[in-house]
Amino acid sequence: MSKTRKKHSPAFKAKVALAAIRGDQTVAELASRFGVHPSQIHAWKKTAQDDLATVFEGGQGRSEKASEALVAELYQQIGQLKVERDFLARKSRL
């Protein structure tokens, strides 16, 4: 007998985690209501609480990393284009 894993959407996970954080119902009640295992609810709740601070960063941390990666990629492309240009300039002289 094989079990298939359910893939829950991020919106569903957030909904369940928020319900667990609210604390209006016990985890067992939430598990029966949403049809997921209580340990999964605990994991989603912990993830939500751990990552909640990043929501209020204003995107500064993520945008800085993205811009640094973009700058590095652009410098790499510039270097490659210079090498290609120099190669073609030498070949055209011959």
Secondary structure, DSSP 8 states (H G I E B T S, - for coil): ---------HHHHHHHHHHHHHTSS-HHHHHHHHT--HHHHHHHHHHHHHHHHHHTTTTHHHHHHHHHHHHHHHHHHHHHHHHHHHHHHHHHH-
